[in-house]
Amino acid sequence: MIKVILTLGLLFGFIFASEKKEVIKVCYLEWGKLGGKELPNKGFAPDVTLTVLKEAGYDATIDILPWSRCLKSVEHRRHDMVATFWIGEEQKKTYQYFEPQSLDYINFITLKNYQAKSGKLEDFYGKSIGVMRDAGGIEKFFSKRDKFKVFDVTSELQLINLLKIGRIDAIVTDSVPLLSLVENKFPELVGQLKVWEPEIQLNVSAPAIALSHPKKDEIMKRFNKAFIKLMKKDFYKEMFKRHNLKVKYKKY
């Protein structure tokens, strides 16, 4: 009898171990309604990525970190993935990208009373411009970097504070998360910012994994299959409702 019980215990232990899902560790930054420790499911971008990982058969965790720290953590495999990341040629040397999550327009953003001819690069030559360090996805701006006084910062809150106190003339970024961050953290600036047209460039945003990750091909295959499946069911409708946010995205 004891032998039978031990055998059954070992069998159930084996079954439990075999059913235990692999955990994928994801990181992202605090960035408006796209990411934040206090947001529903840590924000839109983490929510999308973790939902897809669950559909792909993984368990997943998300940490909200300073941006540079998140990237370094993925590169050193303390985390497996970035929840989403602008695709850039320089970044492709280190990262492999999954299916696109959103399409993001990059613009100059200033205080409402700022005077300029338009949002074209040449109309901001000589001005002080704030950008997120290691952001990627602003190659067209950086191709003319010598024409600007560039402030590289590690926090989106720093960008807004610098603009607010007049240390910089403009921010170069995606206006959707920036304006949602202003709504949450800087209510005094709501309605006081201007997004300049035309946009500087259109970015494709996608989750990313380090090229050095030993399981990147398997994770990517399972993730992309699950993502396309969910997109065909239009699961973004629920995401938009939950996060009170809409992004442009590729249709499947």
C-alpha positions in Angstrom: 0.0 0.0 0.0 2.8 2.4 0.9 4.5 1.6 -2.3 1.4 2.4 -4.3 1.0 5.7 -2.5 4.6 6.6 -3.2 4.2 5.7 -6.8 1.1 7.7 -7.2 2.8 10.7 -5.5 5.7 10.5 -7.8 3.3 10.2 -10.8 1.3 13.3 -9.7 4.5 15.2 -9.1 5.7 14.4 -12.6 2.4 15.5 -14.1 2.4 18.7 -12.1 6.0 19.4 -13.1 5.3 18.7 -16.8 2.3 21.1 -16.7 4.2 23.9 -15.1 4.5 26.8 -17.6 7.7 28.6 -18.5 7.8 32.1 -17.0 8.7 35.0 -19.4 10.0 38.1 -17.6 9.1 41.4 -19.3 10.0 44.9 -18.6 8.8 48.3 -19.7 8.9 52.0 -18.6 6.4 54.4 -17.0 5.1 56.1 -20.1 1.7 57.8 -19.9 -1.2 55.2 -20.3 1.2 52.9 -22.2 3.0 51.8 -19.0 3.0 52.5 -15.3 3.0 50.7 -11.9 -0.4 52.1 -10.9 -2.2 51.5 -14.2 -4.6 48.7 -14.9 -2.4 45.6 -15.7 0.7 48.0 -15.7 -0.6 49.9 -18.8 -1.6 49.2 -22.4 1.7 47.9 -23.7 2.4 45.4 -20.9 -1.2 44.3 -20.9 -1.1 43.5 -24.6 2.3 41.7 -24.4 1.3 39.7 -21.3 -2.1 38.7 -22.8 -0.3 37.4 -25.9 2.2 35.5 -23.8 -0.6 33.9 -21.9 -2.3 32.9 -25.1 1.0 31.5 -26.3 1.1 29.1 -23.3 3.5 31.1 -21.0 3.3 32.6 -17.6 4.6 36.1 -17.6 5.7 38.9 -15.1 6.1 42.6 -15.8 8.5 45.1 -14.1 8.2 48.8 -14.7 11.8 50.2 -14.7 13.7 53.3 -15.9 14.1 52.8 -19.7 17.9 52.4 -19.9 17.8 49.9 -17.1 15.1 47.9 -18.8 17.1 47.6 -22.0 20.2 46.6 -20.2 18.3 44.0 -18.2 17.0 42.5 -21.4 20.5 42.5 -23.0 21.9 40.7 -20.0 18.9 38.4 -19.8 17.7 39.4 -16.4 14.5 40.0 -18.3 13.5 38.1 -21.4 11.6 40.8 -23.4 10.8 44.5 -23.7 7.0 44.9 -23.8 7.3 47.1 -26.8 10.1 49.2 -28.5 10.4 51.4 -31.5 12.0 49.5 -34.4 15.3 51.1 -35.4 18.2 50.1 -37.5 20.7 50.6 -34.7 18.6 48.6 -32.3 18.4 45.7 -34.7 22.1 45.1 -34.0 21.1 44.0 -30.5 17.4 43.1 -30.6 15.0 40.9 -32.6 11.5 42.3 -33.0 8.1 40.5 -32.8 4.9 41.3 -34.7 4.2 45.1 -34.6 2.1 46.3 -31.7 1.3 49.9 -32.8 2.1 52.6 -35.4 3.4 55.8 -33.7 3.8 59.2 -35.1 6.9 61.2 -33.9 6.4 65.0 -33.6 7.9 68.1 -32.1 5.8 69.0 -29.0 6.1 72.4 -27.4 4.2 74.7 -25.1 1.1 76.1 -26.7 2.4 79.7 -27.2 5.7 78.6 -28.9 6.2 80.1 -32.4 7.4 78.2 -35.4 6.6 77.9 -39.1 5.8 74.2 -39.0 6.8 70.9 -37.5 9.5 70.3 -40.1 13.0 69.6 -38.9 14.5 72.7 -40.5 12.0 75.0 -38.6 13.5 73.9 -35.3 17.2 74.2 -36.2 19.2 75.8 -33.5 16.6 75.0 -30.8 17.0 73.1 -27.6 15.3 69.7 -28.0 14.6 67.0 -25.3 14.7 63.3 -26.2 14.6 60.0 -24.3 18.0 58.4 -24.1 18.1 55.0 -25.9 14.6 55.5 -27.3 15.5 54.6 -30.9 12.9 55.3 -33.6 14.0 59.0 -34.1 16.6 58.4 -36.7 15.4 61.2 -38.9 15.9 63.7 -36.1 19.3 62.3 -35.2 20.4 62.5 -38.8 20.4 66.2 -38.2 21.5 66.1 -34.6 24.2 68.7 -35.1 21.6 71.2 -36.1 20.0 71.1 -32.6 21.0 71.5 -28.9 20.0 68.0 -27.7 19.1 67.1 -24.1 19.3 63.3 -23.6 17.4 62.3 -20.5 16.5 59.0 -18.8 12.9 59.9 -17.7 9.8 61.1 -19.5 9.0 63.2 -16.4 12.3 65.0 -16.9 11.3 65.8 -20.4 8.1 67.5 -19.4 9.7 69.3 -16.5 12.4 70.7 -18.8 9.8 71.9 -21.2 7.6 73.4 -18.4 10.5 75.5 -16.9 11.8 76.6 -20.3 15.1 74.7 -20.3 14.1 73.2 -23.7 12.0 74.5 -26.6 10.5 71.2 -27.6 10.3 67.5 -27.0 10.7 64.9 -29.8 8.5 61.8 -29.2 5.2 60.1 -29.7 2.5 62.5 -28.6 -0.1 59.8 -27.5 1.8 58.6 -24.3 3.3 62.0 -23.6 -0.1 63.7 -23.5 -1.6 60.9 -21.4 1.4 61.3 -19.0 0.7 65.1 -18.8 -3.0 64.3 -18.0 -1.9 62.0 -15.1 1.1 63.9 -13.7 0.9 67.5 -14.9 -2.8 68.6 -14.9 -1.7 72.2 -15.0 -0.3 71.6 -18.5 -3.4 69.9 -19.9 -4.4 72.0 -23.0 -1.2 73.9 -22.8 0.9 71.8 -25.3 1.0 71.8 -29.1 1.8 68.8 -31.3 3.4 70.2 -34.5 2.6 69.0 -38.0 3.8 67.4 -40.2 5.2 64.5 -38.2 8.9 63.8 -38.3 8.5 60.1 -38.9 6.2 57.1 -38.5 7.5 54.5 -36.1 6.6 50.8 -35.8 6.5 49.6 -32.2 6.9 46.0 -31.3 8.0 43.8 -28.4 11.7 42.9 -28.6 14.1 40.2 -27.4 17.9 40.2 -27.3 19.6 38.4 -30.2 21.7 36.6 -27.7 18.7 35.0 -26.0 19.0 31.2 -26.4 15.2 30.7 -26.8 14.4 33.7 -28.9 13.3 31.8 -32.0 10.9 29.5 -30.0 9.5 32.5 -28.0 9.0 34.6 -31.1 7.3 31.8 -33.1 4.8 31.1 -30.3 4.2 34.8 -29.5 3.6 35.9 -33.1 1.2 33.0 -33.7 -0.8 33.9 -30.6 -0.7 37.6 -31.4 -2.1 37.2 -34.9 -4.8 34.9 -33.6 -5.9 37.5 -31.0 -5.7 40.3 -33.5 -8.0 38.5 -35.8 -10.5 38.4 -32.9 -10.0 42.2 -32.5 -8.8 42.0 -28.9 -7.6 45.6 -29.1 -11.2 46.8 -28.6 -11.1 45.5 -25.0 -7.6 46.9 -24.5 -8.7 50.4 -25.7 -11.7 50.3 -23.4 -9.7 49.1 -20.4 -6.9 51.7 -20.8 -9.0 54.6 -22.2 -6.4 54.9 -25.0 -6.4 54.2 -28.8 -3.3 53.6 -31.0 -3.0 53.0 -34.7 -2.1 49.4 -35.6 -1.5 47.0 -38.4 -4.6 45.1 -39.6 -4.5 41.3 -39.9 
